[in-house]
Amino acid sequence: MRKSILIIVLINLTFPNAHAAPGQLDTTFGSAGLRVTPVSKQDILSAITINPSDSILITGITQTTAPTIFLAQYTSSGALDTTNFNSGGSMPGTQTLLVGSRSEANAIALDSSNKILVAGFAIESQTNILLARYNTNGTLDTSGFNNPNGYVTLSVGTGATANAVGVQSTGKIIVAGTSVNGGTPSFTLARFTSTGTLDTTFGSSGITLTQIGALNILTAIVIQSNDKIVAIGSVDNQITIIRYNADGSIDTGFGTAGILQPNVGYPGIIYDVALDSSGNIIVAGSVIVSGIYKSLLIRCTSSGALDTTFNTTGYVIQLIVYGSEYYSLTVQSDNKIIAAGYTIGRISNELTISRYLTNGTLDTGYGSSGTTISDFGTDIFAQDVKLQSSGNSITAGLTNGTFFLKRYLIS
């Protein structure tokens, strides 16, 4: 008996995750599975991406003399990368950028050379779209991108912000968000060349504006393998998905004249979009049912119709504890869906991650009946989730006014 106990103890010491199950915290990451980075007292994490070496790049906002873009890189195991990222800076492992009187980052992506693209806005004479490119070592690409700045700003209408960024197969950069034109907020897309100049062959002189209703808000994009652009958001508080051709024109072969506004029975909002290996489009967000927020997933076909093989309706509405929202999602190689956000707990908001099978049901082999809820601070929000090459998921967000990273096991 004693020998059996000793063997079990040795296994647990040598292989900390030996008995861990999908959805459990990977204690080999960071400090017992968690990495918290306090920068200032009013930090906001917006998005993350994973580079080919499995290093984790995060971007958001921190406070210096004004709200400022924050960028940091962590090693694959969760340590701040002070060796390879801005090692000669005043805060190795991190980088900040202030353009105008205020700058904020909302999105991050990598180009084909693994240079880092960060998109958001800068307040200059008005609020303008901001796109910056960094070298892999964390320095601004001042020689290759809009020399000598390393960033470019774009004025659209009376004010604009970028909420998403992606790269087409040609290397051209799509920046998307919302701008105000004629007093009306519009879906806004712009395309830049790889050197940071506006590509006037896209849309109308480099910009595409879409006004369907009185209030058009674009929250995220994904670029398909054929370079078509799927943009999501809301129009007059109605969930809206629009697909654009590679040149910025609306793809009228998608949905109804290029637009899908799925009826899920309740008012809602969608925050993130991803593609599965079949080309299906999956979005995550929430709906309000009798005053309660419930998590929402929608899957539609590549032609722009609700996929009724997904939960028989094409969508899933999930109540988790007292209320919840999904802010981000990612798709595994087997097309299982991981959605992350927050749950309203008894005391404060708690981190929530769920996994769904391809038929739209919760994967009961993940976490507790399909969901992992974590409470390690107050007001915890998962802002983004991505997969490392191991398949394990990195979830990033905010707790107690600081950035956090957590890694969860997938299998």
C-alpha positions in Angstrom: 0.0 0.0 0.0 2.8 2.4 1.0 4.6 1.7 -2.3 1.5 2.4 -4.3 1.0 5.8 -2.5 4.7 6.6 -3.1 4.4 5.9 -6.8 1.3 8.1 -7.1 3.1 10.9 -5.3 6.2 10.6 -7.5 4.0 10.7 -10.7 2.3 13.8 -9.5 5.6 15.5 -8.7 7.2 14.5 -12.0 4.2 15.0 -14.3 2.0 17.7 -12.6 -0.8 17.2 -15.3 -0.7 13.4 -15.4 -4.2 13.1 -14.1 -5.5 16.4 -15.6 -8.5 16.3 -17.8 -9.6 18.5 -20.7 -10.7 21.9 -19.4 -8.4 21.8 -16.4 -5.7 24.4 -15.7 -2.2 23.5 -17.0 -0.1 24.0 -13.9 3.1 23.9 -15.9 2.3 27.3 -17.4 3.3 30.5 -15.7 2.8 30.2 -11.9 0.6 27.2 -11.3 -1.2 27.9 -14.6 -1.6 31.6 -14.3 0.4 34.7 -15.4 -0.6 38.1 -14.1 1.0 41.3 -15.4 0.2 44.5 -13.6 1.3 47.5 -15.6 -0.8 50.4 -14.3 -4.0 50.7 -12.3 -6.2 51.0 -15.4 -5.0 48.4 -17.9 -7.3 46.9 -20.6 -6.4 43.8 -22.5 -7.9 43.7 -26.0 -6.5 40.7 -27.9 -3.8 38.1 -28.2 -2.1 36.0 -30.9 0.3 33.1 -31.0 3.4 33.1 -33.1 5.0 30.0 -34.7 7.3 29.4 -31.7 4.2 29.4 -29.5 5.1 32.7 -27.9 2.1 34.7 -26.8 1.6 38.3 -27.9 -0.9 40.5 -26.1 -2.0 44.0 -26.9 -4.3 46.5 -25.1 -4.1 49.8 -23.3 -2.1 51.0 -20.4 -1.8 54.4 -18.7 1.3 56.4 -19.1 0.9 60.2 -19.5 -2.3 59.2 -21.4 -4.0 56.0 -22.5 -1.3 54.3 -24.6 -1.0 51.1 -26.7 0.6 48.3 -24.8 2.2 45.3 -26.5 4.0 42.4 -24.7 5.4 39.0 -25.5 5.4 35.9 -23.3 7.3 32.7 -23.9 5.4 29.5 -24.7 5.6 28.6 -21.0 4.2 31.9 -19.7 7.2 34.0 -18.8 7.6 37.6 -19.9 10.0 37.4 -22.8 12.6 39.9 -21.8 15.3 38.3 -23.9 13.8 38.3 -27.4 11.3 41.1 -27.2 12.4 44.7 -26.8 15.3 43.6 -24.8 17.0 47.0 -25.0 13.9 48.9 -23.9 13.1 50.5 -20.5 10.6 47.6 -19.9 12.0 44.5 -21.6 9.4 42.2 -22.9 6.9 45.0 -23.4 6.4 48.0 -25.7 4.2 51.1 -25.7 3.1 53.5 -28.3 1.4 56.9 -28.0 0.2 58.6 -31.2 -1.6 61.9 -30.7 -3.2 62.6 -27.4 -4.5 59.1 -26.9 -3.9 55.7 -28.5 -5.7 52.4 -28.0 -5.2 48.9 -29.5 -8.2 46.7 -30.2 -6.7 43.9 -32.4 -3.5 42.1 -33.3 -2.4 39.8 -36.1 0.8 38.5 -37.7 1.8 38.9 -41.4 3.5 36.3 -43.5 6.9 37.3 -42.1 5.5 37.1 -38.5 5.8 40.9 -38.1 3.2 42.1 -35.6 0.2 44.2 -36.7 -1.7 46.2 -34.1 -4.9 48.1 -35.0 -7.0 50.6 -33.0 -7.3 54.3 -33.0 -5.4 57.5 -32.2 -6.9 60.8 -31.2 -5.2 63.5 -33.4 -7.3 66.4 -34.7 -10.1 63.8 -34.6 -10.3 60.0 -33.8 -8.5 58.2 -36.6 -7.8 54.5 -37.4 -4.3 53.5 -36.3 -2.3 50.6 -37.7 1.2 49.9 -36.4 3.7 47.2 -37.4 6.4 45.8 -35.2 9.4 43.7 -36.0 9.6 40.2 -34.4 12.0 41.6 -31.7 9.4 44.1 -30.5 10.7 47.3 -32.2 8.6 49.4 -34.4 9.2 48.7 -38.1 10.2 52.2 -38.9 12.1 51.3 -42.1 9.6 49.0 -43.8 6.2 50.4 -42.7 5.3 54.0 -43.6 8.9 55.0 -43.1 10.0 56.6 -40.8 7.0 56.1 -38.4 6.3 52.4 -38.3 2.6 53.2 -38.0 0.0 54.9 -40.1 -3.2 56.8 -39.2 -6.3 57.1 -41.5 -9.0 59.7 -41.2 -12.5 58.5 -42.2 -15.6 60.7 -41.9 -15.8 62.6 -38.6 -14.1 59.8 -36.6 -13.1 56.2 -36.9 -11.7 53.3 -34.9 -10.4 49.9 -36.0 -11.7 46.8 -34.1 -10.1 44.1 -36.3 -7.1 43.4 -38.5 -6.2 40.6 -40.9 -3.9 39.8 -43.8 -4.9 38.5 -47.2 -2.9 35.9 -49.1 -1.4 38.8 -51.2 0.1 40.3 -48.0 -2.3 43.2 -48.1 -3.6 44.3 -44.7 -7.4 44.6 -44.0 -8.3 47.0 -41.1 -11.9 47.0 -40.1 -14.1 48.9 -37.6 -16.6 51.7 -37.4 -16.6 55.3 -38.6 -19.1 58.1 -38.6 -20.1 59.4 -42.0 -22.9 61.9 -42.4 -23.8 61.4 -38.7 -24.3 57.7 -39.2 -21.9 55.0 -37.8 -20.8 52.7 -40.7 -19.2 49.3 -41.1 -15.7 50.4 -42.3 -13.0 48.5 -44.1 -9.7 49.8 -45.4 -6.8 48.0 -47.1 -3.1 48.8 -46.8 -0.2 47.5 -48.8 2.6 45.7 -47.0 4.6 49.0 -46.8 1.8 50.8 -45.0 0.2 52.9 -47.9 -3.5 52.9 -48.5 -4.4 50.6 -51.3 -6.7 52.6 -53.6 -7.6 49.5 -55.7 -9.8 48.4 -52.7 -13.3 49.6 -52.4 -13.6 53.4 -53.1 -10.0 54.8 -53.0 -9.0 52.2 -50.4 -12.1 52.3 -48.2 -15.4 50.5 -48.1 -18.3 51.9 -46.1 -21.6 50.0 -45.4 -24.6 51.7 -44.0 -27.7 49.4 -43.6 -29.5 51.1 -40.7 -29.0 54.0 -38.4 -26.4 52.4 -36.2 -23.9 50.1 -37.9 -21.2 48.7 -35.6 -18.4 46.3 -36.8 -16.8 44.2 -34.1 -14.6 41.6 -35.8 -13.5 40.1 -39.1 -12.1 36.8 -40.5 -10.5 36.4 -43.9 -11.3 33.3 -45.8 -8.8 31.3 -47.9 -10.1 32.9 -51.1 -9.4 36.4 -49.5 -13.1 37.2 -49.0 -13.7 39.1 -45.8 -16.4 38.1 -43.3 -17.3 41.0 -41.1 -19.6 40.8 -38.0 -21.3 43.3 -35.8 -24.8 44.8 -35.3 -27.1 47.0 -37.2 -29.7 48.8 -35.1 -29.0 46.2 -32.4 -29.6 43.3 -34.8 -27.0 40.6 -35.2 -25.4 41.1 -38.6 -22.9 39.2 -40.8 -21.6 40.7 -44.1 -19.3 39.1 -46.6 -17.1 41.2 -48.8 -15.2 40.2 -51.9 -11.4 40.4 -51.8 -11.6 43.8 -53.5 -13.9 45.3 -50.9 -17.2 45.0 -52.8 -20.1 43.2 -51.0 -20.4 39.6 -52.0 -24.0 39.4 -53.2 -23.8 35.6 -53.3 -23.7 35.5 -49.5 -26.9 35.5 -47.5 -29.4 38.0 -48.9 -27.5 40.4 -51.1 -24.4 39.8 -49.1 -25.9 40.1 -45.6 -27.1 37.6 -43.0 -29.1 38.8 -40.1 -30.0 35.6 -38.3 -33.1 35.6 -36.1 -32.3 33.9 -32.8 -35.4 35.1 -31.1 -33.9 37.7 -28.8 -31.9 40.9 -29.1 -28.2 40.2 -29.1 -24.6 41.2 -29.9 -21.7 39.2 -31.4 -18.1 39.9 -30.6 -15.9 37.3 -32.4 -15.9 35.2 -35.5 -13.9 32.1 -36.7 -14.0 29.5 -39.5 -14.0 25.8 -39.1 -12.2 23.4 -41.5 -15.4 23.1 -43.6 -15.6 26.8 -44.2 -18.5 27.3 -41.8 -18.7 30.7 -40.1 -19.0 30.6 -36.3 -19.7 33.7 -34.2 -19.9 34.2 -30.4 -21.7 36.8 -28.3 -24.8 37.0 -26.1 -28.5 37.6 -26.1 -30.8 39.2 -23.5 -33.6 37.0 -22.3 -36.0 38.6 -19.8 -33.2 41.0 -18.7 -30.6 38.2 -18.3 -27.5 37.8 -20.5 -27.1 34.4 -22.0 -24.1 33.2 -24.0 -24.7 32.7 -27.8 -23.0 30.7 -30.5 -24.1 30.8 -34.1 -22.9 28.6 -37.0 -23.8 29.5 -40.6 -22.7 27.9 -43.9 -20.2 29.5 -46.2 -23.1 30.6 -48.4 -24.7 32.6 -45.6 -27.5 30.4 -44.2 -28.0 29.2 -40.6 -26.5 25.7 -40.4 -29.3 23.6 -39.0 -27.0 20.7 -38.3 -25.8 22.8 -35.4 -28.2 22.3 -32.5 -31.0 21.9 -35.1 -31.5 25.7 -35.3 -28.0 26.9 -36.3 -27.5 28.6 -32.9 -27.0 27.8 -29.2 -28.2 30.0 -26.3 -26.6 29.0 -23.0 -27.4 30.2 -19.5 -24.4 29.8 -17.2 -25.0 30.4 -13.5 -26.7 33.8 -13.3 -25.8 35.1 -16.7 -23.0 35.1 -19.1 -21.4 36.3 -22.4 -18.9 34.8 -24.8 -16.3 37.4 -25.9 -14.1 35.2 -28.0 -13.9 31.8 -29.6 -11.5 29.5 -31.4 -11.9 26.2 -33.3 -9.8 23.1 -32.7 -8.5 20.9 -35.5 -11.4 18.5 -34.9 -13.8 21.4 -35.3 -14.8 21.5 -31.6 -15.4 25.0 -30.5 -13.9 26.7 -27.5 -15.7 29.9 -26.4 -14.5 32.1 -23.6 -16.0 35.0 -21.7 -17.5 35.6 -18.2 -20.2 34.4 -15.9 -22.1 36.4 -13.4 -21.3 34.7 -10.1 -22.6 35.3 -6.6 -20.0 37.9 -5.7 -18.4 39.0 -9.0 -17.8 38.1 -12.6 -15.9 34.8 -13.1 -13.8 33.5 -16.0 -15.8 31.1 -18.2 -14.6 28.7 -20.9 -16.9 26.2 -22.7 -16.3 23.6 -25.4 -18.9 22.5 -27.9 -19.1 19.5 -30.1 -19.6 19.9 -33.8 -23.4 19.3 -33.4 -23.7 22.3 -31.1 -24.0 20.4 -27.8 -21.7 21.0 -24.8 -18.8 18.6 -24.7 -19.4 16.9 -21.3 -15.8 15.6 -21.4 -14.5 19.1 -21.0 -14.4 20.8 -17.6 -17.5 20.3 -15.6 -20.2 19.1 -18.0 -18.6 21.2 -20.8 -17.7 24.4 -19.0 -14.8 25.6 -16.8 -15.5 28.4 -14.4 -12.6 30.0 -12.6 -12.6 32.6 -9.8 -9.1 34.0 -8.9 -9.9 37.7 -8.3 -12.8 40.1 -8.8 -14.5 41.1 -12.0 -12.8 38.5 -14.3 -13.3 38.7 -18.0 -11.8 36.5 -20.7 -11.2 38.8 -23.7 -9.6 36.4 -26.0 -8.7 32.7 -26.5 -6.2 31.1 -28.9 -4.6 27.7 -29.4 -0.9 26.8 -29.1 0.6 24.1 -31.4 0.1 21.6 -28.6 -3.7 22.3 -28.9 -3.9 23.7 -25.4 -5.7 26.9 -25.1 -4.4 30.3 -23.9 -7.1 32.4 -22.4 -6.4 36.1 -21.7 -8.3 38.8 -20.0 -8.6 41.1 -17.0 -8.8 40.7 -13.3 -8.4 43.4 -10.6 -7.3 45.9 -13.2 -4.4 43.7 -14.5 -3.8 41.4 -17.5 -3.9 37.7 -17.0 -3.0 34.6 -19.1 -4.1 31.1 -18.3 -3.5 27.9 -20.1 -6.0 25.0 -20.2 -5.6 21.5 -21.3 -7.5 20.4 -24.4 -6.9 16.6 -24.2 
